Amino acid sequence: MLHYVLLLLIIQSNVISLPINDNDNKLLSLILEENYPDNGYTVVNSKTTLQRLNEDSISFDPFVVNGYSVRPLIQQLIEKNREATSLTIESNPTKGYIIDTAEKFSKYFIENGGGWDKLYKDNPKVHGLTSISLPAYDKKTNLVLVYKSFTQHYLAGEGNLILYSFDASNGKLKELSRRMLWVS
């Protein structure tokens, strides 16, 4: 119960979130990178999110990787993403993602916007829609935690907490673990 109360206080807090820094953008570009065979891309929501994060998300028993409890990173993730923040990362369709800063793609999901069918008809290289949080990064362990969701068509999607190891010497991420928070 205490975790639930703390989570609510954090989410409802009026404290301003920290601005996105260059390290966040570097990590986000690696996290969003996808290699679609048709040179397609996912459309990324221009605002960060921690959609559907609740007490169950922070009380994994255990969420431990190589002896490291991920709980401090989860708490950092929640703290860092108190409020939705506009992404400052540039779109990179050759790496499989476009940031919807002009909300060109979100218009398909307003009333009379045409929905998924029109989105795919007008944009055949779109593979779906992605939402992402700012990453939490532990410099001592080089672990990165992020919330990422992906939806496509009418009822296909999932949201995950994903833990990566970041190798600063070569600038690469390696996925270590993921926890599905929701699926449709």
C-alpha positions, 0 to 999 in steps of 0.5 A: 500500500505504501508503494501505491501511495508513493507512486500516486504522489510522484505521478501527481506531483507538480515538480517540473521534470528535468529537460532532455539531455544529449545522453537521453537523446543518444540512448533514445536513438539506440532504443528506437532503432529498428531494421524493417525489411521494407525500409519502413518505420514506426511513428513515435509519439512526440511526448514521453509517457509512462502509460499504465505504470502502476504499483504492480510495475514497481513491485516485481518480485524480483526484478533482479538482473545479474544480482542488481535490483532494478528497483532504484532504476524504476524509481528513477524512471518514475521520477524522471517522467513525472510529466510528459516531455516533448522529445527533442530527438530527430527523426531517422527513418533510415533507422526505423523511426519518425518522431511525430512532432507535427502530429501528422500521424496522430490526426488519423485517430481523431474523429473522422480521421480514418483510423488505422486503415487510412494511416496505412493507406496513406503511409504504406511504410508505417509499421505502427505507433510507438510511445516511449519514456525518457530513459533512466540510466545508472552510470555505475552499472551502465544499465538503462531502463525505459518504458516502450509501447508499440501498437499496430492495426486495431487491437495489437500492442504491448507496453514493456519496461525494458532493461538494457546494458549500455557499452559506452566504449562502442555506443551500443545497447544490449537488451537484458530483460523486459517486463510486459505491463500490458498487451492487447 
